[in-house]
C-alpha cells in the first residue's frame, strides 16, 4: 500500500469502530509503525513483521479501546513496544498516559518513539507494575498482553483509582478467569470487540474496585456484550 492508502485504511478501520481519525492523527500513527518496523529489525519487538499486520493487529487493535476510556489519567501495564498506549495517546492529546514496562529495551524503544513522534502526553515508567507507586492513581489501567485476570488485578489493581476502571484485552470470553477473580474487584461488563478485517474472537473485560466508593458507570461502548 502507498502512504495515502495506508492512511485511508486506518481511517476506514477506525471509523468502523466508531473512532474518527483526522489526517494528522493518521500520519502520526503511520510514523509509529515506521518506528516499530525499524526497531523490530534491531530489537525483535514483535512477531508481526508485515506492515499491514502491524496496522491492523497493533494500531487498530489498540484503538478498539477508545470507546471505553474515561477520565484523564491512563496507565498501560506491560506496554511492550508501546501498545495500546501510544496509539491511544496520539488520538487523546488531552489525556496523560503512563506506559509501564519492565523490559529495558522495550521501555527505551517506547520512550524514544514517543519523543520522535511528538507524544508529549506520554511518560515511560521502566518498572514492574507491582512495584510502581504513582503519585496519583489512574482513571484507567489497561493491559493487552496479560496472563490472567487474577494476575492482572494482583499486580496492577493498586494503580486504579477507587472509581477507576481496569480494562483487560482478551481473546475468547474468559469465563474461568472471571470466576477466579478476588472479591476485591468486580466485573462491570464484558465487551465483544470486532477488529476490522479479522475474524479472531476478542473481548474486553471491564473491572472496577469493589470498595464502597466504586460506582458502576452508565457509559458503555458500542459493543457491550453483558454486564455481571
N, CA and C atoms as a LAMMPS dump frame, in Angstrom:
ITEM: TIMESTEP
0
ITEM: NUMBER OF ATOMS
684
ITEM: BOX BOUNDS ff ff ff
-5.0000000000000000e+02 5.0000000000000000e+02
-5.0000000000000000e+02 5.0000000000000000e+02
-5.0000000000000000e+02 5.0000000000000000e+02
ITEM: ATOMS id mol type element x y z
1 1 1 N 0.833 -1.201 0
2 1 2 C 0 0 0
3 1 3 C 0.87 1.255 0
4 2 1 N 0.396 2.283 -0.685
5 2 2 C 1.059 3.567 -0.615
6 2 3 C 0.758 4.23 0.736
7 3 1 N 1.45 5.317 1.011
8 3 2 C 1.21 6.038 2.265
9 3 3 C -0.247 6.511 2.347
10 4 1 N -0.752 7.057 1.253
11 4 2 C -2.135 7.52 1.242
12 4 3 C -3.105 6.369 1.462
13 5 1 N -2.818 5.225 0.849
14 5 2 C -3.689 4.059 1.014
15 5 3 C -3.656 3.557 2.456
16 6 1 N -2.479 3.592 3.077
17 6 2 C -2.378 3.191 4.479
18 6 3 C -3.181 4.132 5.369
19 7 1 N -3.104 5.42 5.074
20 7 2 C -3.85 6.4 5.846
21 7 3 C -5.347 6.168 5.701
22 8 1 N -5.784 5.896 4.488
23 8 2 C -7.197 5.614 4.242
24 8 3 C -7.622 4.317 4.939
25 9 1 N -6.732 3.334 4.944
26 9 2 C -7.007 2.055 5.603
27 9 3 C -7.225 2.263 7.101
28 10 1 N -6.359 3.055 7.722
29 10 2 C -6.501 3.332 9.148
30 10 3 C -7.782 4.105 9.436
31 11 1 N -8.035 5.128 8.652
32 11 2 C -9.222 5.954 8.884
33 11 3 C -10.495 5.133 8.723
34 12 1 N -10.545 4.281 7.702
35 12 2 C -11.726 3.459 7.473
36 12 3 C -11.901 2.419 8.577
37 13 1 N -10.788 1.76 8.961
38 13 2 C -10.864 0.75 10.005
39 13 3 C -11.266 1.334 11.343
40 14 1 N -10.69 2.477 11.677
41 14 2 C -11.063 3.135 12.926
42 14 3 C -12.52 3.572 12.884
43 15 1 N -12.945 4.078 11.731
44 15 2 C -14.323 4.522 11.588
45 15 3 C -15.322 3.405 11.835
46 16 1 N -14.974 2.178 11.422
47 16 2 C -15.852 1.026 11.662
48 16 3 C -16.031 0.762 13.156
49 17 1 N -15.053 1.197 13.96
50 17 2 C -15.129 1.01 15.41
51 17 3 C -15.662 2.252 16.113
52 18 1 N -16.087 3.241 15.336
53 18 2 C -16.623 4.461 15.923
54 18 3 C -15.579 5.469 16.331
55 19 1 N -14.357 5.319 15.817
56 19 2 C -13.252 6.226 16.148
57 19 3 C -12.931 7.051 14.904
58 20 1 N -13.046 8.361 15.009
59 20 2 C -12.812 9.246 13.875
60 20 3 C -11.384 9.789 13.938
61 21 1 N -10.61 9.522 12.902
62 21 2 C -9.233 9.994 12.821
63 21 3 C -9.122 11.119 11.801
64 22 1 N -8.339 12.152 12.139
65 22 2 C -8.042 13.178 11.148
66 22 3 C -6.723 12.843 10.449
67 23 1 N -6.378 13.618 9.442
68 23 2 C -5.198 13.319 8.63
69 23 3 C -3.922 13.342 9.462
70 24 1 N -3.809 14.319 10.385
71 24 2 C -2.61 14.424 11.203
72 24 3 C -2.458 13.208 12.123
73 25 1 N -3.559 12.731 12.67
74 25 2 C -3.512 11.552 13.528
75 25 3 C -3.117 10.31 12.742
76 26 1 N -3.669 10.173 11.539
77 26 2 C -3.292 9.04 10.691
78 26 3 C -1.798 9.06 10.389
79 27 1 N -1.274 10.233 10.1
80 27 2 C 0.158 10.329 9.796
81 27 3 C 1.001 9.988 11.02
82 28 1 N 0.601 10.443 12.194
83 28 2 C 1.334 10.103 13.41
84 28 3 C 1.299 8.601 13.68
85 29 1 N 0.158 7.971 13.429
86 29 2 C 0.048 6.52 13.612
87 29 3 C 0.926 5.779 12.613
88 30 1 N 1.036 6.285 11.391
89 30 2 C 1.922 5.679 10.396
90 30 3 C 3.381 5.864 10.779
91 31 1 N 3.713 6.999 11.352
92 31 2 C 5.088 7.209 11.835
93 31 3 C 5.402 6.263 12.977
94 32 1 N 4.408 5.968 13.783
95 32 2 C 4.584 4.987 14.843
96 32 3 C 4.928 3.62 14.256
97 33 1 N 4.241 3.23 13.198
98 33 2 C 4.529 1.956 12.54
99 33 3 C 5.909 1.997 11.884
100 34 1 N 6.291 3.14 11.33
101 34 2 C 7.651 3.294 10.792
102 34 3 C 8.69 2.965 11.86
103 35 1 N 8.495 3.529 13.038
104 35 2 C 9.435 3.305 14.145
105 35 3 C 9.422 1.839 14.577
106 36 1 N 8.241 1.25 14.596
107 36 2 C 8.14 -0.152 15.005
108 36 3 C 8.861 -1.054 14.01
109 37 1 N 8.694 -0.778 12.734
110 37 2 C 9.396 -1.566 11.716
111 37 3 C 10.91 -1.458 11.885
112 38 1 N 11.394 -0.242 12.062
113 38 2 C 12.829 -0.035 12.205
114 38 3 C 13.349 -0.671 13.493
115 39 1 N 12.611 -0.492 14.578
116 39 2 C 13.039 -1.053 15.855
117 39 3 C 12.961 -2.559 15.88
118 40 1 N 12.002 -3.118 15.159
119 40 2 C 11.829 -4.568 15.152
120 40 3 C 13.025 -5.266 14.52
121 41 1 N 13.602 -4.634 13.515
122 41 2 C 14.77 -5.217 12.861
123 41 3 C 15.959 -5.3 13.807
124 42 1 N 16.009 -4.386 14.774
125 42 2 C 17.135 -4.324 15.701
126 42 3 C 16.871 -5.056 17.009
127 43 1 N 15.644 -4.947 17.516
128 43 2 C 15.367 -5.433 18.867
129 43 3 C 14.382 -6.599 18.938
130 44 1 N 13.812 -7.029 17.808
131 44 2 C 12.835 -8.119 17.807
132 44 3 C 11.69 -7.817 18.773
133 45 1 N 10.994 -6.719 18.524
134 45 2 C 9.968 -6.226 19.437
135 45 3 C 8.643 -6.957 19.299
136 46 1 N 8.334 -7.428 18.099
137 46 2 C 7.038 -8.068 17.858
138 46 3 C 7.185 -9.169 16.826
139 47 1 N 6.366 -10.195 16.957
140 47 2 C 6.393 -11.291 15.99
141 47 3 C 5.705 -10.908 14.685
142 48 1 N 4.929 -9.836 14.705
143 48 2 C 4.247 -9.377 13.488
144 48 3 C 5.24 -8.565 12.672
145 49 1 N 5.578 -9.042 11.49
146 49 2 C 6.621 -8.422 10.678
147 49 3 C 6.083 -7.596 9.523
148 50 1 N 4.922 -7.978 8.987
149 50 2 C 4.419 -7.279 7.809
150 50 3 C 3.694 -6.007 8.222
151 51 1 N 3.819 -5.01 7.383
152 51 2 C 3.264 -3.695 7.719
153 51 3 C 1.738 -3.706 7.818
154 52 1 N 1.011 -4.346 6.888
155 52 2 C -0.448 -4.4 7.068
156 52 3 C -0.85 -5.073 8.377
157 53 1 N -0.104 -6.11 8.768
158 53 2 C -0.389 -6.767 10.046
159 53 3 C -0.172 -5.842 11.221
160 54 1 N 0.871 -5.017 11.161
161 54 2 C 1.116 -4.045 12.231
162 54 3 C -0.001 -3.013 12.294
163 55 1 N -0.457 -2.56 11.145
164 55 2 C -1.525 -1.567 11.112
165 55 3 C -2.807 -2.122 11.728
166 56 1 N -3.1 -3.376 11.404
167 56 2 C -4.351 -3.965 11.874
168 56 3 C -4.221 -4.483 13.307
169 57 1 N -3.186 -5.298 13.564
170 57 2 C -3.112 -6.037 14.826
171 57 3 C -2.437 -5.262 15.954
172 58 1 N -1.775 -4.162 15.618
173 58 2 C -1.212 -3.316 16.666
174 58 3 C -1.974 -1.991 16.779
175 59 1 N -2.07 -1.265 15.663
176 59 2 C -2.663 0.073 15.73
177 59 3 C -4.187 0.004 15.901
178 60 1 N -4.876 -0.654 14.985
179 60 2 C -6.334 -0.706 15.093
180 60 3 C -6.771 -1.486 16.331
181 61 1 N -6.045 -2.533 16.661
182 61 2 C -6.356 -3.283 17.879
183 61 3 C -6.289 -2.366 19.095
184 62 1 N -5.264 -1.517 19.148
185 62 2 C -5.137 -0.565 20.257
186 62 3 C -6.289 0.43 20.271
187 63 1 N -6.656 0.927 19.098
188 63 2 C -7.712 1.935 19.015
189 63 3 C -9.082 1.384 19.38
190 64 1 N -9.231 0.06 19.404
191 64 2 C -10.523 -0.523 19.771
192 64 3 C -10.89 -0.214 21.22
193 65 1 N -9.916 0.227 22.022
194 65 2 C -10.186 0.595 23.412
195 65 3 C -10.776 1.999 23.554
196 66 1 N -10.663 2.801 22.522
197 66 2 C -11.044 4.212 22.628
198 66 3 C -12.446 4.443 23.197
199 67 1 N -13.484 3.705 22.766
200 67 2 C -14.825 3.979 23.304
201 67 3 C -14.962 3.708 24.797
202 68 1 N -13.993 3.031 25.397
203 68 2 C -14.122 2.623 26.796
204 68 3 C -13.231 3.442 27.74
205 69 1 N -12.535 4.431 27.206
206 69 2 C -11.708 5.291 28.046
207 69 3 C -12.575 6.309 28.773
208 70 1 N -12.156 6.675 29.977
209 70 2 C -12.844 7.688 30.769
210 70 3 C -11.802 8.334 31.666
211 71 1 N -12.008 9.605 31.982
212 71 2 C -11.076 10.296 32.855
213 71 3 C -9.862 10.829 32.109
214 72 1 N -8.865 11.275 32.88
215 72 2 C -7.719 11.964 32.298
216 72 3 C -6.406 11.213 32.419
217 73 1 N -6.315 10.283 33.386
218 73 2 C -5.043 9.597 33.634
219 73 3 C -5.155 8.119 33.261
220 74 1 N -4.299 7.718 32.311
221 74 2 C -4.327 6.361 31.777
222 74 3 C -3.009 5.655 32.083
223 75 1 N -3.077 4.394 32.433
224 75 2 C -1.881 3.566 32.593
225 75 3 C -1.975 2.368 31.672
226 76 1 N -0.889 2.093 30.944
227 76 2 C -0.794 0.92 30.079
228 76 3 C 0.235 -0.008 30.71
229 77 1 N -0.234 -1.119 31.257
230 77 2 C 0.626 -2.034 32.01
231 77 3 C 1.205 -3.092 31.078
232 78 1 N 2.535 -3.233 31.103
233 78 2 C 3.19 -4.163 30.199
234 78 3 C 3.06 -3.713 28.762
235 79 1 N 3.387 -2.456 28.518
236 79 2 C 3.135 -1.835 27.212
237 79 3 C 3.972 -2.429 26.094
238 80 1 N 5.079 -3.092 26.415
239 80 2 C 5.934 -3.646 25.369
240 80 3 C 6.53 -2.544 24.512
241 81 1 N 6.262 -2.605 23.213
242 81 2 C 6.76 -1.578 22.297
243 81 3 C 5.886 -0.331 22.282
244 82 1 N 4.87 -0.285 23.167
245 82 2 C 4.049 0.924 23.265
246 82 3 C 2.597 0.748 22.881
247 83 1 N 2.095 -0.483 22.968
248 83 2 C 0.716 -0.752 22.56
249 83 3 C -0.066 -1.372 23.711
250 84 1 N -1.25 -0.873 23.967
251 84 2 C -2.051 0.096 23.185
252 84 3 C -1.783 1.572 23.507
253 85 1 N -0.861 1.859 24.429
254 85 2 C -0.713 3.214 24.943
255 85 3 C -0.39 4.276 23.921
256 86 1 N 0.595 4.032 23.052
257 86 2 C 1 5.078 22.114
258 86 3 C -0.076 5.427 21.085
259 87 1 N -0.731 4.463 20.439
260 87 2 C -1.812 4.86 19.525
261 87 3 C -2.917 5.644 20.221
262 88 1 N -3.259 5.239 21.437
263 88 2 C -4.312 5.952 22.163
264 88 3 C -3.848 7.344 22.579
265 89 1 N -2.573 7.49 22.921
266 89 2 C -2.048 8.811 23.279
267 89 3 C -2.085 9.757 22.094
268 90 1 N -1.835 9.225 20.905
269 90 2 C -1.849 10.052 19.696
270 90 3 C -3.225 10.675 19.474
271 91 1 N -4.276 9.913 19.71
272 91 2 C -5.62 10.427 19.416
273 91 3 C -6.301 11.03 20.645
274 92 1 N -5.59 11.049 21.779
275 92 2 C -6.131 11.657 23.004
276 92 3 C -5.104 12.624 23.605
277 93 1 N -4.801 13.718 22.911
278 93 2 C -3.763 14.626 23.407
279 93 3 C -4.098 15.285 24.736
280 94 1 N -5.37 15.314 25.108
281 94 2 C -5.767 15.923 26.37
282 94 3 C -5.674 14.998 27.566
283 95 1 N -5.304 13.737 27.338
284 95 2 C -5.161 12.773 28.424
285 95 3 C -3.68 12.446 28.628
286 96 1 N -3.348 12.045 29.853
287 96 2 C -1.977 11.672 30.198
288 96 3 C -1.864 10.149 30.229
289 97 1 N -0.804 9.646 29.621
290 97 2 C -0.588 8.209 29.541
291 97 3 C 0.741 7.824 30.196
292 98 1 N 0.682 6.88 31.115
293 98 2 C 1.884 6.285 31.7
294 98 3 C 2.023 4.883 31.14
295 99 1 N 3.115 4.642 30.429
296 99 2 C 3.372 3.341 29.816
297 99 3 C 4.377 2.601 30.685
298 100 1 N 3.94 1.516 31.296
299 100 2 C 4.744 0.797 32.279
300 100 3 C 5.298 -0.466 31.635
301 101 1 N 6.628 -0.608 31.678
302 101 2 C 7.282 -1.752 31.034
303 101 3 C 8.537 -2.14 31.806
304 102 1 N 8.646 -3.423 32.119
305 102 2 C 9.769 -3.905 32.927
306 102 3 C 11.011 -4.21 32.096
307 103 1 N 10.847 -4.524 30.819
308 103 2 C 11.985 -4.882 29.969
309 103 3 C 12.652 -3.617 29.446
310 104 1 N 13.936 -3.498 29.729
311 104 2 C 14.653 -2.266 29.422
312 104 3 C 14.63 -1.867 27.964
313 105 1 N 14.904 -2.807 27.056
314 105 2 C 14.975 -2.441 25.637
315 105 3 C 13.624 -1.973 25.114
316 106 1 N 12.545 -2.565 25.621
317 106 2 C 11.211 -2.157 25.183
318 106 3 C 10.838 -0.797 25.765
319 107 1 N 11.179 -0.57 27.026
320 107 2 C 10.911 0.723 27.646
321 107 3 C 11.674 1.829 26.931
322 108 1 N 12.932 1.561 26.589
323 108 2 C 13.733 2.567 25.88
324 108 3 C 13.166 2.834 24.493
325 109 1 N 12.739 1.778 23.818
326 109 2 C 12.143 1.965 22.492
327 109 3 C 10.879 2.809 22.584
328 110 1 N 10.01 2.494 23.537
329 110 2 C 8.758 3.246 23.677
330 110 3 C 9.038 4.715 23.987
331 111 1 N 10.027 4.98 24.839
332 111 2 C 10.375 6.36 25.192
333 111 3 C 10.918 7.103 23.974
334 112 1 N 11.802 6.454 23.24
335 112 2 C 12.389 7.067 22.048
336 112 3 C 11.324 7.33 20.993
337 113 1 N 10.429 6.377 20.825
338 113 2 C 9.378 6.528 19.823
339 113 3 C 8.417 7.651 20.195
340 114 1 N 8.016 7.716 21.462
341 114 2 C 7.114 8.786 21.9
342 114 3 C 7.727 10.151 21.624
343 115 1 N 9.024 10.264 21.855
344 115 2 C 9.707 11.542 21.605
345 115 3 C 9.755 11.854 20.109
346 116 1 N 10.058 10.86 19.306
347 116 2 C 10.202 11.076 17.869
348 116 3 C 8.894 11.438 17.195
349 117 1 N 7.783 10.879 17.683
350 117 2 C 6.502 11.187 17.043
351 117 3 C 5.78 12.339 17.735
352 118 1 N 6.422 12.916 18.748
353 118 2 C 5.886 14.12 19.369
354 118 3 C 4.754 13.896 20.345
355 119 1 N 4.756 12.739 21.039
356 119 2 C 3.724 12.463 22.046
357 119 3 C 4.161 13.048 23.388
358 120 1 N 3.836 14.305 23.625
359 120 2 C 4.247 14.972 24.862
360 120 3 C 3.373 14.588 26.048
361 121 1 N 2.297 13.862 25.811
362 121 2 C 1.388 13.454 26.89
363 121 3 C 1.691 12.037 27.385
364 122 1 N 2.896 11.549 27.114
365 122 2 C 3.293 10.19 27.469
366 122 3 C 4.512 10.22 28.386
367 123 1 N 4.464 9.387 29.435
368 123 2 C 5.662 9.113 30.222
369 123 3 C 5.901 7.608 30.214
370 124 1 N 7.159 7.22 30.166
371 124 2 C 7.525 5.811 30.187
372 124 3 C 8.04 5.479 31.576
373 125 1 N 7.487 4.447 32.175
374 125 2 C 7.897 4.002 33.51
375 125 3 C 8.591 2.653 33.348
376 126 1 N 9.914 2.659 33.537
377 126 2 C 10.669 1.405 33.434
378 126 3 C 10.644 0.736 34.804
379 127 1 N 9.653 -0.119 35.002
380 127 2 C 9.461 -0.777 36.298
381 127 3 C 8.468 -1.916 36.129
382 128 1 N 8.446 -2.786 37.122
383 128 2 C 7.385 -3.782 37.189
384 128 3 C 6.151 -3.097 37.77
385 129 1 N 4.997 -3.44 37.229
386 129 2 C 3.77 -2.768 37.661
387 129 3 C 3.538 -2.921 39.153
388 130 1 N 3.847 -4.085 39.709
389 130 2 C 3.557 -4.327 41.12
390 130 3 C 4.404 -3.477 42.067
391 131 1 N 5.539 -2.966 41.565
392 131 2 C 6.395 -2.131 42.408
393 131 3 C 6.202 -0.638 42.156
394 132 1 N 5.422 -0.296 41.136
395 132 2 C 5.232 1.115 40.797
396 132 3 C 4.23 1.762 41.755
397 133 1 N 4.612 2.873 42.31
398 133 2 C 3.741 3.614 43.223
399 133 3 C 3.611 5.051 42.707
400 134 1 N 2.641 5.311 41.86
401 134 2 C 2.496 6.647 41.268
402 134 3 C 2.026 7.658 42.302
403 135 1 N 2.332 8.917 42.045
404 135 2 C 1.895 9.992 42.927
405 135 3 C 0.373 10.104 42.907
406 136 1 N -0.227 9.901 41.727
407 136 2 C -1.685 9.896 41.589
408 136 3 C -2.123 8.573 40.972
409 137 1 N -3.264 8.068 41.413
410 137 2 C -3.801 6.845 40.839
411 137 3 C -4.442 7.136 39.476
412 138 1 N -4.775 6.086 38.756
413 138 2 C -5.211 6.223 37.364
414 138 3 C -6.715 5.987 37.225
415 139 1 N -7.297 6.721 36.281
416 139 2 C -8.717 6.533 35.955
417 139 3 C -8.928 5.249 35.161
418 140 1 N -7.942 4.916 34.314
419 140 2 C -7.984 3.695 33.514
420 140 3 C -6.633 2.991 33.637
421 141 1 N -6.681 1.698 33.926
422 141 2 C -5.492 0.846 33.897
423 141 3 C -5.773 -0.234 32.866
424 142 1 N -5.006 -0.26 31.799
425 142 2 C -5.272 -1.177 30.686
426 142 3 C -4.11 -2.133 30.488
427 143 1 N -4.404 -3.273 29.918
428 143 2 C -3.364 -4.239 29.584
429 143 3 C -3.813 -5.063 28.394
430 144 1 N -2.881 -5.275 27.484
431 144 2 C -3.178 -6.076 26.296
432 144 3 C -2.547 -7.46 26.402
433 145 1 N -1.32 -7.536 26.868
434 145 2 C -0.629 -8.82 26.993
435 145 3 C -0.6 -9.202 28.467
436 146 1 N -1.527 -10.042 28.878
437 146 2 C -1.586 -10.429 30.279
438 146 3 C -1.918 -11.905 30.384
439 147 1 N -1.458 -12.526 31.462
440 147 2 C -1.651 -13.966 31.616
441 147 3 C -3.068 -14.301 32.05
442 148 1 N -3.538 -13.706 33.129
443 148 2 C -4.89 -13.987 33.616
444 148 3 C -5.443 -12.745 34.283
445 149 1 N -6.758 -12.682 34.42
446 149 2 C -7.39 -11.542 35.081
447 149 3 C -6.974 -11.455 36.541
448 150 1 N -6.858 -12.604 37.216
449 150 2 C -6.441 -12.595 38.621
450 150 3 C -5.038 -12.029 38.765
451 151 1 N -4.139 -12.402 37.854
452 151 2 C -2.786 -11.85 37.888
453 151 3 C -2.808 -10.343 37.629
454 152 1 N -3.636 -9.929 36.682
455 152 2 C -3.732 -8.511 36.332
456 152 3 C -4.111 -7.664 37.55
457 153 1 N -5.154 -8.07 38.252
458 153 2 C -5.578 -7.272 39.411
459 153 3 C -4.574 -7.397 40.555
460 154 1 N -3.842 -8.529 40.597
461 154 2 C -2.857 -8.705 41.662
462 154 3 C -1.689 -7.747 41.5
463 155 1 N -1.2 -7.58 40.255
464 155 2 C -0.022 -6.731 40.08
465 155 3 C -0.344 -5.305 39.639
466 156 1 N -1.573 -5.04 39.225
467 156 2 C -1.885 -3.689 38.746
468 156 3 C -3.105 -3.07 39.408
469 157 1 N -3.826 -3.822 40.226
470 157 2 C -5.033 -3.286 40.84
471 157 3 C -4.784 -2.076 41.709
472 158 1 N -3.605 -2.031 42.357
473 158 2 C -3.296 -0.908 43.248
474 158 3 C -3.099 0.401 42.499
475 159 1 N -2.955 0.341 41.171
476 159 2 C -2.76 1.552 40.373
477 159 3 C -4.081 2.254 40.055
478 160 1 N -5.184 1.555 40.268
479 160 2 C -6.502 2.052 39.851
480 160 3 C -7.135 2.92 40.936
481 161 1 N -7.641 4.071 40.547
482 161 2 C -8.357 4.944 41.463
483 161 3 C -9.636 4.251 41.946
484 162 1 N -10.17 4.638 43.108
485 162 2 C -11.351 3.959 43.66
486 162 3 C -12.528 3.884 42.698
487 163 1 N -12.714 4.916 41.886
488 163 2 C -13.8 4.894 40.911
489 163 3 C -13.283 4.689 39.492
490 164 1 N -12.059 4.192 39.385
491 164 2 C -11.465 3.936 38.079
492 164 3 C -11.876 2.595 37.509
493 165 1 N -11.274 2.258 36.385
494 165 2 C -11.572 1.019 35.679
495 165 3 C -10.281 0.305 35.288
496 166 1 N -10.324 -1.012 35.314
497 166 2 C -9.292 -1.834 34.71
498 166 3 C -9.858 -2.418 33.427
499 167 1 N -9.108 -2.286 32.337
500 167 2 C -9.535 -2.801 31.042
501 167 3 C -8.559 -3.884 30.609
502 168 1 N -9.05 -5.106 30.516
503 168 2 C -8.215 -6.248 30.154
504 168 3 C -8.619 -6.759 28.779
505 169 1 N -7.688 -6.717 27.835
506 169 2 C -7.954 -7.199 26.485
507 169 3 C -7.673 -8.7 26.438
508 170 1 N -8.682 -9.455 26.04
509 170 2 C -8.579 -10.908 25.999
510 170 3 C -9.043 -11.424 24.641
511 171 1 N -8.785 -12.701 24.388
512 171 2 C -9.273 -13.331 23.174
513 171 3 C -10.676 -13.846 23.402
514 172 1 N -10.784 -15.142 23.66
515 172 2 C -12.092 -15.72 23.939
516 172 3 C -12.619 -15.229 25.284
517 173 1 N -13.909 -15.258 25.419
518 173 2 C -14.544 -14.83 26.672
519 173 3 C -13.989 -15.674 27.83
520 174 1 N -13.319 -15.052 28.803
521 174 2 C -12.561 -15.797 29.807
522 174 3 C -13.384 -16.178 31.041
523 175 1 N -14.309 -17.085 30.876
524 175 2 C -15.227 -17.432 31.959
525 175 3 C -14.491 -17.956 33.198
526 176 1 N -13.53 -18.863 32.996
527 176 2 C -12.827 -19.439 34.141
528 176 3 C -12.014 -18.37 34.872
529 177 1 N -11.397 -17.467 34.121
530 177 2 C -10.618 -16.39 34.744
531 177 3 C -11.526 -15.466 35.553
532 178 1 N -12.7 -15.212 35.047
533 178 2 C -13.65 -14.347 35.76
534 178 3 C -14.042 -14.976 37.091
535 179 1 N -14.291 -16.268 37.072
536 179 2 C -14.691 -16.952 38.309
537 179 3 C -13.566 -17.006 39.325
538 180 1 N -12.316 -16.839 38.87
539 180 2 C -11.161 -16.897 39.768
540 180 3 C -10.75 -15.528 40.31
541 181 1 N -11.496 -14.481 39.94
542 181 2 C -11.141 -13.134 40.407
543 181 3 C -11.354 -13.006 41.915
544 182 1 N -10.486 -12.242 42.593
545 182 2 C -10.7 -11.991 44.022
546 182 3 C -11.911 -11.09 44.233
547 183 1 N -12.458 -11.116 45.429
548 183 2 C -13.656 -10.331 45.731
549 183 3 C -13.38 -8.826 45.766
550 184 1 N -12.114 -8.453 45.768
551 184 2 C -11.769 -7.028 45.82
552 184 3 C -12.021 -6.313 44.491
553 185 1 N -12.296 -7.076 43.426
554 185 2 C -12.617 -6.487 42.13
555 185 3 C -13.864 -7.158 41.569
556 186 1 N -14.636 -6.375 40.833
557 186 2 C -15.84 -6.921 40.223
558 186 3 C -15.854 -6.628 38.733
559 187 1 N -16.504 -7.491 37.996
560 187 2 C -16.65 -7.307 36.553
561 187 3 C -17.863 -6.425 36.293
562 188 1 N -17.648 -5.326 35.605
563 188 2 C -18.746 -4.426 35.247
564 188 3 C -19.39 -4.834 33.936
565 189 1 N -18.569 -5.234 32.987
566 189 2 C -19.096 -5.613 31.674
567 189 3 C -18.044 -6.388 30.908
568 190 1 N -18.516 -7.172 29.961
569 190 2 C -17.638 -7.844 29.01
570 190 3 C -18.065 -7.381 27.624
571 191 1 N -17.144 -6.749 26.918
572 191 2 C -17.451 -6.178 25.607
573 191 3 C -16.846 -7.059 24.515
574 192 1 N -17.618 -7.345 23.514
575 192 2 C -17.11 -8.066 22.343
576 192 3 C -16.493 -7.041 21.401
577 193 1 N -15.216 -7.203 21.099
578 193 2 C -14.518 -6.286 20.209
579 193 3 C -14.462 -6.879 18.812
580 194 1 N -14.785 -6.077 17.827
581 194 2 C -14.721 -6.509 16.432
582 194 3 C -13.646 -5.706 15.736
583 195 1 N -12.573 -6.387 15.341
584 195 2 C -11.471 -5.714 14.666
585 195 3 C -11.689 -5.805 13.159
586 196 1 N -11.707 -4.682 12.451
587 196 2 C -11.976 -4.705 11.006
588 196 3 C -11.025 -5.634 10.267
589 197 1 N -11.589 -6.521 9.461
590 197 2 C -10.78 -7.406 8.64
591 197 3 C -10.312 -8.671 9.323
592 198 1 N -10.642 -8.86 10.586
593 198 2 C -10.217 -10.051 11.323
594 198 3 C -11.419 -10.754 11.924
595 199 1 N -11.398 -12.072 11.872
596 199 2 C -12.465 -12.853 12.479
597 199 3 C -12.088 -13.368 13.861
598 200 1 N -10.873 -13.053 14.317
599 200 2 C -10.42 -13.521 15.629
600 200 3 C -11.385 -13.048 16.719
601 201 1 N -11.631 -13.934 17.681
602 201 2 C -12.504 -13.571 18.785
603 201 3 C -11.742 -12.683 19.765
604 202 1 N -12.327 -11.544 20.105
605 202 2 C -11.699 -10.6 21.027
606 202 3 C -12.739 -10.082 22.014
607 203 1 N -12.324 -9.977 23.261
608 203 2 C -13.197 -9.443 24.301
609 203 3 C -12.422 -8.439 25.151
610 204 1 N -13.157 -7.501 25.701
611 204 2 C -12.606 -6.56 26.659
612 204 3 C -13.369 -6.738 27.971
613 205 1 N -12.615 -7.068 29.027
614 205 2 C -13.228 -7.231 30.341
615 205 3 C -13.019 -5.941 31.12
616 206 1 N -14.105 -5.343 31.554
617 206 2 C -14.076 -4.076 32.279
618 206 3 C -14.322 -4.35 33.761
619 207 1 N -13.335 -4.004 34.584
620 207 2 C -13.371 -4.286 36.017
621 207 3 C -13.3 -2.997 36.811
622 208 1 N -13.75 -3.067 38.058
623 208 2 C -13.593 -1.931 38.961
624 208 3 C -13.313 -2.448 40.364
625 209 1 N -12.661 -1.616 41.186
626 209 2 C -12.507 -1.999 42.596
627 209 3 C -13.88 -2.188 43.225
628 210 1 N -13.995 -3.159 44.114
629 210 2 C -15.298 -3.485 44.693
630 210 3 C -15.576 -2.741 45.989
631 211 1 N -14.764 -1.72 46.289
632 211 2 C -14.947 -0.957 47.516
633 211 3 C -16.199 -0.118 47.482
634 212 1 N -16.555 0.51 48.604
635 212 2 C -17.804 1.265 48.707
636 212 3 C -17.865 2.466 47.789
637 213 1 N -16.684 2.979 47.375
638 213 2 C -16.705 4.165 46.52
639 213 3 C -16.741 3.813 45.037
640 214 1 N -16.667 2.532 44.7
641 214 2 C -16.706 2.143 43.292
642 214 3 C -18.139 2.207 42.788
643 215 1 N -18.342 2.907 41.692
644 215 2 C -19.691 3.072 41.145
645 215 3 C -19.727 2.538 39.731
646 216 1 N -20.812 1.873 39.386
647 216 2 C -20.957 1.347 38.04
648 216 3 C -21.202 2.501 37.079
649 217 1 N -20.416 2.544 36.013
650 217 2 C -20.564 3.612 35.036
651 217 3 C -21.785 3.357 34.16
652 218 1 N -22.475 4.418 33.823
653 218 2 C -23.597 4.286 32.896
654 218 3 C -23.126 4.423 31.459
655 219 1 N -21.844 4.78 31.272
656 219 2 C -21.315 4.951 29.924
657 219 3 C -20.831 3.61 29.399
658 220 1 N -21.228 3.265 28.211
659 220 2 C -20.862 1.984 27.643
660 220 3 C -20.437 2.181 26.193
661 221 1 N -19.511 1.356 25.77
662 221 2 C -19.1 1.372 24.373
663 221 3 C -20.16 0.728 23.498
664 222 1 N -19.917 0.707 22.193
665 222 2 C -20.962 0.284 21.247
666 222 3 C -21.2 -1.215 21.217
667 223 1 N -20.26 -2.026 21.721
668 223 2 C -20.396 -3.468 21.585
669 223 3 C -20.465 -4.155 22.925
670 224 1 N -21.245 -3.589 23.81
671 224 2 C -21.377 -4.194 25.12
672 224 3 C -22.054 -5.547 24.98
673 225 1 N -21.426 -6.581 25.535
674 225 2 C -21.985 -7.932 25.407
675 225 3 C -22.813 -8.304 26.617
676 226 1 N -22.254 -8.045 27.815
677 226 2 C -23.029 -8.372 29.003
678 226 3 C -22.471 -7.648 30.194
679 227 1 N -23.261 -7.517 31.216
680 227 2 C -22.819 -6.927 32.468
681 227 3 C -23.032 -7.943 33.563
682 228 1 N -22.035 -8.019 34.454
683 228 2 C -22.122 -9.001 35.527
684 228 3 C -22.214 -8.296 36.864
